[in-house]
Each structure stands twice: as C-alpha cells, then as structure tokens.
Amino acid sequence: MASHFGGTKQGVCMAWPTQIKDAGGIRHQFHHVIDIVPTILEATGLPAPVSVNGISQKPMDGVSMAYTWDKANADLPSTRKTQYFEMMGNRALYHDGWVACTTPIFAPWKLAGTPPPDVANGYKWELYNVAKDWTQDNDLAKANPEKLRELQDLFLVEAAKFQVLPLDNALASRFASPKPSLTAGRSTFSYTTQVTGIPRGDAPNLLNRSFSITSEVEVKTDDEGMLNTNGGRFAGYGLYVVKGKPVFTYNIADFARFRWESKDPLTPGKHTIEFEFTYDGPGIGKGGTGILKVDGKAVDTKPVPATLAITTQWDETFDVGSDTGTPVDDKDYACPFLFTGKLEKLTIKIGPSQMLPAEKKAAAKKIGERD
C-alpha cells in the first residue's frame, strides 16, 4: 500500500556480535530498504561501485544505518529525511517525521475499479505526524493545511527526481501489458545446471502458445525432485520426478490441476523426459493437448479445456533443479524438492504467442471480472 504504512512499515533486525554491543537494543529511526546496501558498504569499508562490467552506476540514494548501532545514538534523528512512495496513483511523502498520503479509492487487489480520471488532482490527501502517531490514526490535513501543501509540493520534487512522473493510475491494463524482458525475441532456452530465482518476467513465457520442455537426466533407483517449475500452489506448472515417475502438473489458479504421469518409474541410467504442449489458438486462455514422453515415447496424453491466460503466480520464480517457492501440488512433494539425480540439460522451446492484439484490453477486463 504505497499511500499508508500497511505492508511497507516493517521492522529490521541487525546483528554483528563483534561490533554491535547493544544486543537487543531497539531503535525508532525512520529508514527505507534502500538504506541496507549503504549500511553494508560502510560496515565493510567498501566504496559504492562507480562502474560494473564497464557500465557507469548511478549514485546510491540510500544512507547508512550504522550510526544507530551505538547505544549513545539511540535517540538521534534519522539520517533519512525524505522518502517518496507511489504505486498506481496512490502515493505518499515522508519528511522529517511527517507523512502526507492519498486515500486509496479501493482495495489494491480490486483491479476492476475505476480510478479517478485526473490522477494528479483526483485524490483526497491525508496528513499524519508519524513521529508521534505511527499508526496514522489522527488525520491532521484540515488542521494543518500548510504542512500538507509543503509535503505535496515535496512529493512532486521527489517524483520528478526519481522518474515517477507522469503519474499513471491504470490498474488491470497496466498489469496485463507486456513488459521489457530478457526473453523477448527468444524461442529456445537451455539450462545446464541448477538455477533458481529467475523472475517471472525474465523466464520463458509459456502462456497462449505451444511449447516443449525437455530434460536430459541420469538417475538411480527412486531418484526424484523438481526439473523445472514456474509458479506454485496458486498458479503455474511443474515438471518433476516423484518416486521415480516423471510427472507434469499444470495448475490453473488453484481452480483446477491437470496431471500427466508415467505409469512406470525410470530405470537406472540416462533418460530424456519431455512435455510437449500443442495450443488450441488463436486467442488467450485456450486449451490444448499435452503429451508426456520418456525417451521419445508417449507415456501419458490428455487434452485440457483451458490454460492460464494472463500470468503465472507473480510472487514465485522460475526454477530448474529445485522449487524455491510453494509446491505446484502439495500432494506430491514439499519444497525445495531438490532433484537427487543428475540434471545434464533442460531445454525449453516456445512457439509464437497466439494472443491477438485486440485481446490485450479483454485480458485486462478478464482480470477485473475474476476479482
């Protein structure tokens, strides 16, 4: 919630037994997550990098929190004086113990709402002295309009400085629109070792298209584990081996799961496990036919009536060789489900997207209808 502290005001624990002597001490200075790296740099005596791999770096905007470690500094004013917040039109500005913020029009997960057409001036503002009222209970906007105006003006200064402008309060359409990605223009992806934590936007996009996932493995009896997954309990897919048997599970937003499984476990030795999906496009969220193959032979084939249309689970990542999030099916395994065999190579091939340009707007509407 960019306008209030719900979900953004968090405590942080710092421990360094040989240097921080006030173990268990509590500090109340206001800081931001961008202050963590400057703190580490000061602790290690390292300067901020001027360039990385030949690319000039912008100056860091965070400030060190190391001064708070000394018990004598427990009540010093924070060295972070100002911080802006903004997300989809909701915004706030912290400055020297005060916060000015906009009142949300509706809950942030209600993507079907209609935001004010005037994003700059169509929102009500609130004002809080969070140095004394950290729960943001007493709105002082009417009692202190001068302070409110001061912070509103300062927000515009910070917004210009950090490329927040122009303000945009689009909801579902922003969520559904294509984003810059390392995978753009690529149709084949190969992985020769375990890799985890690849963000959804930089993973191969399997939605609204045909695709294949091929894993070359060497196993012993009863080896198992995750070969490839993107998503988890609430949406996504997983290709894995459970109790020696290859499985592919496709999870449609926890409404339905489709499962392909070999009847026989893998024999010891080298094998090729492949899942091939033929999409019933054009259009979004269409069904298709999946074939699970072992060493080139189909071991399970079934059609599905629909697929994920907009996104896989957005709070999980693309993993090869283990699952760092939640299971795509809790009945099969628990994370991290590290593959116990030898994963020699995993290759993903994707066909062209069959999402029609005119369907982008419909996709955004579908998100709102679902909510």
C-alpha positions as semicolon CSV with decimal commas, in nm:
position;residue;x (nm);y (nm);z (nm)
1;M;0,000;0,000;0,000
2;A;0,200;0,297;-0,128
3;S;-0,014;0,558;0,046
4;H;-0,017;0,417;0,403
5;F;0,223;0,200;0,601
6;G;0,022;-0,122;0,560
7;G;0,271;-0,371;0,421
8;T;0,552;-0,115;0,400
9;K;0,631;-0,040;0,766
10;Q;0,844;-0,334;0,875
11;G;1,097;-0,391;1,145
12;V;1,452;-0,496;1,059
13;C;1,698;-0,689;1,274
14;M;2,071;-0,616;1,257
15;A;2,328;-0,834;1,433
16;W;2,708;-0,814;1,434
17;P;2,829;-0,957;1,766
18;T;3,184;-0,821;1,746
19;Q;3,075;-0,469;1,656
20;I;2,716;-0,408;1,774
21;K;2,739;-0,413;2,153
22;D;2,382;-0,310;2,236
23;A;2,237;-0,655;2,170
24;G;1,858;-0,645;2,188
25;G;1,851;-0,266;2,166
26;I;1,554;-0,103;1,993
27;R;1,578;0,190;1,754
28;H;1,297;0,402;1,612
29;Q;1,467;0,597;1,333
30;F;1,283;0,601;1,000
31;H;1,472;0,422;0,722
32;H;1,399;0,254;0,391
33;V;1,505;-0,074;0,232
34;I;1,741;0,119;0,002
35;D;1,948;0,200;0,313
36;I;2,058;-0,161;0,360
37;V;2,331;-0,168;0,094
38;P;2,490;0,161;0,210
39;T;2,495;0,014;0,563
40;I;2,679;-0,295;0,442
41;L;2,924;-0,084;0,243
42;E;3,007;0,128;0,548
43;A;3,045;-0,182;0,766
44;T;3,288;-0,342;0,521
45;G;3,472;-0,022;0,438
46;L;3,394;-0,059;0,069
47;P;3,305;0,231;-0,160
48;A;2,993;0,219;-0,375
49;P;3,091;0,093;-0,723
50;V;3,149;0,359;-0,985
51;S;3,101;0,109;-1,267
52;V;3,003;-0,256;-1,304
53;N;3,120;-0,452;-1,609
54;G;3,207;-0,123;-1,776
55;I;2,863;0,031;-1,709
56;S;2,861;0,354;-1,511
57;Q;2,647;0,333;-1,198
58;K;2,409;0,596;-1,069
59;P;2,483;0,726;-0,719
60;M;2,304;0,535;-0,445
61;D;2,018;0,724;-0,284
62;G;2,022;0,526;0,040
63;V;2,202;0,626;0,359
64;S;2,383;0,410;0,612
65;M;2,207;0,295;0,928
66;A;2,534;0,207;1,103
67;Y;2,513;0,515;1,325
68;T;2,216;0,356;1,508
69;W;2,431;0,071;1,642
70;D;2,590;0,283;1,913
71;K;2,366;0,296;2,220
72;A;2,457;0,662;2,265
73;N;2,290;0,733;1,930
74;A;1,967;0,552;2,009
75;D;1,759;0,869;2,007
76;L;1,938;1,062;1,734
77;P;1,717;1,192;1,450
78;S;1,712;0,970;1,144
79;T;1,965;1,046;0,873
80;R;1,694;0,960;0,619
81;K;1,496;1,281;0,595
82;T;1,272;1,219;0,296
83;Q;1,117;0,921;0,115
84;Y;0,851;0,906;-0,155
85;F;0,609;0,617;-0,218
86;E;0,395;0,562;-0,528
87;M;0,202;0,277;-0,686
88;M;-0,078;0,301;-0,943
89;G;-0,166;0,655;-0,844
90;N;-0,166;0,601;-0,467
91;R;0,122;0,795;-0,320
92;A;0,283;0,938;-0,010
93;L;0,574;1,152;0,102
94;Y;0,762;1,109;0,430
95;H;0,967;1,403;0,555
96;D;1,113;1,464;0,899
97;G;0,853;1,268;1,095
98;W;0,553;1,369;0,884
99;V;0,366;1,178;0,614
100;A;0,127;1,316;0,355
101;C;-0,061;1,047;0,165
102;T;-0,354;0,990;-0,067
103;T;-0,664;0,799;0,039
104;P;-0,697;0,477;-0,165
105;I;-1,005;0,471;-0,387
106;F;-1,048;0,097;-0,332
107;A;-0,851;-0,201;-0,207
108;P;-0,533;-0,259;-0,412
109;W;-0,641;-0,607;-0,521
110;K;-0,965;-0,476;-0,676
111;L;-0,837;-0,439;-1,030
112;A;-1,188;-0,390;-1,169
113;G;-1,232;-0,050;-1,004
114;T;-1,240;0,279;-1,192
115;P;-0,969;0,521;-1,073
116;P;-1,015;0,899;-1,092
117;P;-0,958;1,029;-1,445
118;D;-0,747;1,313;-1,302
119;V;-0,463;1,119;-1,144
120;A;-0,279;1,434;-1,038
121;N;-0,566;1,608;-0,858
122;G;-0,843;1,349;-0,821
123;Y;-0,731;1,202;-0,490
124;K;-0,800;1,311;-0,132
125;W;-0,489;1,372;0,079
126;E;-0,429;1,295;0,446
127;L;-0,159;1,419;0,684
128;Y;-0,002;1,245;0,983
129;N;0,267;1,326;1,236
130;V;0,407;0,973;1,240
131;A;0,681;1,066;1,486
132;K;0,401;1,074;1,743
133;D;0,121;0,886;1,562
134;W;0,289;0,597;1,381
135;T;-0,043;0,410;1,335
136;Q;-0,170;0,700;1,121
137;D;-0,482;0,741;1,332
138;N;-0,515;1,118;1,359
139;D;-0,554;1,289;1,019
140;L;-0,424;1,646;1,052
141;A;-0,490;1,757;0,693
142;K;-0,762;2,005;0,788
143;A;-0,584;2,127;1,099
144;N;-0,250;2,187;0,925
145;P;-0,306;2,263;0,555
146;E;0,030;2,444;0,528
147;K;0,224;2,132;0,624
148;L;0,013;1,923;0,386
149;R;0,087;2,160;0,098
150;E;0,457;2,157;0,186
151;L;0,470;1,777;0,161
152;Q;0,256;1,765;-0,153
153;D;0,498;2,001;-0,323
154;L;0,793;1,798;-0,198
155;F;0,637;1,483;-0,341
156;L;0,639;1,644;-0,687
157;V;1,004;1,733;-0,643
158;E;1,094;1,375;-0,547
159;A;0,870;1,229;-0,819
160;A;1,047;1,433;-1,084
161;K;1,388;1,340;-0,943
162;F;1,318;0,965;-0,945
163;Q;1,128;0,935;-1,275
164;V;0,787;0,876;-1,118
165;L;0,621;1,128;-1,349
166;P;0,393;1,123;-1,535
167;L;0,163;0,966;-1,277
168;D;-0,037;0,668;-1,401
169;N;-0,324;0,506;-1,209
170;A;-0,417;0,238;-1,463
171;L;-0,489;-0,092;-1,290
172;A;-0,570;-0,412;-1,481
173;S;-0,443;-0,279;-1,814
174;R;-0,105;-0,199;-1,658
175;F;-0,089;-0,546;-1,507
176;A;-0,165;-0,718;-1,839
177;S;0,050;-0,506;-2,069
178;P;0,379;-0,652;-2,200
179;K;0,693;-0,554;-2,010
180;P;1,059;-0,534;-2,114
181;S;1,214;-0,878;-2,070
182;L;1,541;-1,061;-2,123
183;T;1,342;-1,333;-2,302
184;A;1,195;-1,104;-2,569
185;G;1,253;-1,242;-2,918
186;R;1,393;-1,574;-2,795
187;S;1,233;-1,911;-2,866
188;T;1,487;-2,159;-2,722
189;F;1,626;-2,163;-2,367
190;S;1,886;-2,410;-2,236
191;Y;2,000;-2,469;-1,878
192;T;2,291;-2,696;-1,788
193;T;2,287;-2,656;-1,412
194;Q;2,052;-2,588;-1,127
195;V;1,924;-2,231;-1,132
196;T;1,663;-2,070;-0,909
197;G;1,501;-1,733;-0,852
198;I;1,458;-1,615;-1,211
199;P;1,179;-1,355;-1,201
200;R;0,860;-1,430;-1,390
201;G;0,925;-1,151;-1,639
202;D;1,266;-1,294;-1,734
203;A;1,153;-1,657;-1,763
204;P;1,037;-1,828;-2,082
205;N;0,673;-1,729;-2,134
206;L;0,466;-2,043;-2,198
207;L;0,126;-1,873;-2,196
208;N;-0,102;-1,865;-2,501
209;R;0,132;-2,070;-2,719
210;S;0,265;-2,418;-2,791
211;F;0,581;-2,522;-2,610
212;S;0,804;-2,810;-2,510
213;I;1,021;-2,876;-2,203
214;T;1,292;-3,140;-2,247
215;S;1,508;-3,262;-1,960
216;E;1,811;-3,487;-2,005
217;V;1,881;-3,671;-1,681
218;E;2,075;-3,957;-1,530
219;V;1,908;-4,133;-1,239
220;K;1,941;-4,412;-0,988
221;T;1,652;-4,610;-0,848
222;D;1,397;-4,388;-0,673
223;D;1,570;-4,059;-0,759
224;E;1,321;-3,774;-0,757
225;G;1,290;-3,396;-0,749
226;M;1,196;-3,089;-0,948
227;L;1,323;-3,049;-1,302
228;N;1,153;-2,721;-1,390
229;T;0,878;-2,506;-1,242
230;N;0,735;-2,159;-1,275
231;G;0,470;-2,072;-1,017
232;G;0,335;-2,298;-0,747
233;R;0,036;-2,357;-0,523
234;F;-0,180;-2,082;-0,671
235;A;-0,088;-2,097;-1,041
236;G;0,181;-2,237;-1,266
237;Y;0,338;-2,564;-1,374
238;G;0,598;-2,818;-1,273
239;L;0,789;-3,096;-1,449
240;Y;0,932;-3,331;-1,190
241;V;1,003;-3,687;-1,083
242;V;0,820;-3,828;-0,782
243;K;0,901;-4,177;-0,652
244;G;1,089;-4,242;-0,972
245;K;0,797;-4,148;-1,201
246;P;0,801;-3,843;-1,432
247;V;0,509;-3,605;-1,374
248;F;0,390;-3,281;-1,529
249;T;0,132;-3,077;-1,337
250;Y;-0,047;-2,770;-1,472
251;N;-0,220;-2,558;-1,208
252;I;-0,488;-2,316;-1,329
253;A;-0,504;-2,061;-1,047
254;D;-0,586;-2,335;-0,793
255;F;-0,924;-2,387;-0,962
256;A;-0,811;-2,699;-1,146
257;R;-0,498;-2,911;-1,182
258;F;-0,416;-3,128;-1,478
259;R;-0,165;-3,406;-1,430
260;W;0,033;-3,623;-1,668
261;E;0,222;-3,916;-1,513
262;S;0,423;-4,212;-1,630
263;K;0,288;-4,547;-1,513
264;D;0,638;-4,686;-1,476
265;P;0,934;-4,546;-1,280
266;L;1,253;-4,459;-1,461
267;T;1,511;-4,734;-1,483
268;P;1,864;-4,651;-1,362
269;G;2,065;-4,469;-1,629
270;K;2,021;-4,183;-1,872
271;H;1,679;-4,069;-1,990
272;T;1,509;-3,787;-2,176
273;I;1,190;-3,657;-2,015
274;E;0,979;-3,428;-2,232
275;F;0,649;-3,247;-2,202
276;E;0,506;-3,122;-2,529
277;F;0,203;-2,896;-2,540
278;T;0,007;-2,804;-2,853
279;Y;-0,203;-2,493;-2,803
280;D;-0,558;-2,459;-2,941
281;G;-0,521;-2,097;-3,053
282;P;-0,551;-1,830;-3,165
283;G;-0,679;-1,642;-2,862
284;I;-0,597;-1,629;-2,492
285;G;-0,654;-1,892;-2,226
286;K;-0,741;-2,161;-2,479
287;G;-0,698;-2,530;-2,412
288;G;-0,466;-2,773;-2,582
289;T;-0,317;-3,120;-2,573
290;G;-0,024;-3,222;-2,359
291;I;0,198;-3,525;-2,413
292;L;0,444;-3,653;-2,153
293;K;0,725;-3,851;-2,314
294;V;1,008;-4,064;-2,182
295;D;1,293;-4,138;-2,425
296;G;1,076;-4,022;-2,713
297;K;0,777;-4,243;-2,631
298;A;0,445;-4,101;-2,511
299;V;0,361;-4,223;-2,161
300;D;0,055;-4,002;-2,097
301;T;-0,157;-3,785;-2,325
302;K;-0,456;-3,571;-2,237
303;P;-0,634;-3,256;-2,352
304;V;-0,711;-2,961;-2,124
305;P;-1,006;-2,724;-2,174
306;A;-0,822;-2,406;-2,075
307;T;-0,485;-2,262;-1,975
308;L;-0,359;-1,963;-1,780
309;A;-0,432;-1,655;-1,988
310;I;-0,253;-1,363;-1,822
311;T;0,018;-1,471;-1,582
312;T;0,164;-1,748;-1,375
313;Q;0,189;-1,693;-1,000
314;W;0,351;-1,349;-0,972
315;D;0,513;-1,394;-0,631
316;E;0,718;-1,701;-0,729
317;T;1,006;-1,763;-0,966
318;F;1,130;-1,985;-1,247
319;D;1,344;-2,268;-1,107
320;V;1,548;-2,550;-1,259
321;G;1,657;-2,843;-1,041
322;S;1,456;-2,746;-0,732
323;D;1,149;-2,550;-0,622
324;T;1,217;-2,246;-0,406
325;G;0,855;-2,135;-0,365
326;T;0,542;-2,336;-0,294
327;P;0,464;-2,677;-0,449
328;V;0,262;-2,685;-0,768
329;D;0,082;-2,975;-0,598
330;D;0,117;-3,020;-0,221
331;K;0,012;-3,384;-0,251
332;D;0,328;-3,469;-0,444
333;Y;0,615;-3,301;-0,262
334;A;0,743;-3,035;-0,026
335;C;0,987;-2,761;-0,124
336;P;1,271;-2,730;-0,208
337;F;1,237;-3,078;-0,367
338;L;1,596;-3,077;-0,494
339;F;1,645;-3,319;-0,784
340;T;1,855;-3,607;-0,648
341;G;1,961;-3,738;-0,988
342;K;2,193;-3,569;-1,236
343;L;2,032;-3,300;-1,447
344;E;2,251;-3,272;-1,755
345;K;2,045;-3,027;-1,960
346;L;1,699;-2,872;-1,968
347;T;1,572;-2,712;-2,289
348;I;1,254;-2,509;-2,336
349;K;1,123;-2,425;-2,681
350;I;0,830;-2,189;-2,727
351;G;0,613;-2,115;-3,028
352;P;0,485;-1,769;-3,123
353;S;0,228;-1,607;-2,898
354;Q;-0,129;-1,655;-3,015
355;M;-0,264;-1,367;-2,809
356;L;-0,431;-1,127;-3,051
357;P;-0,352;-0,753;-3,015
358;A;-0,720;-0,674;-2,963
359;E;-0,728;-0,921;-2,673
360;K;-0,493;-0,717;-2,453
361;K;-0,783;-0,498;-2,348
362;A;-1,004;-0,804;-2,300
363;A;-0,731;-0,966;-2,089
364;A;-0,729;-0,667;-1,858
365;K;-1,108;-0,685;-1,830
366;K;-1,090;-1,056;-1,752
367;I;-0,864;-0,986;-1,454
368;G;-1,118;-0,740;-1,321
369;E;-1,409;-0,980;-1,370
370;R;-1,221;-1,253;-1,186
371;D;-1,163;-1,021;-0,889
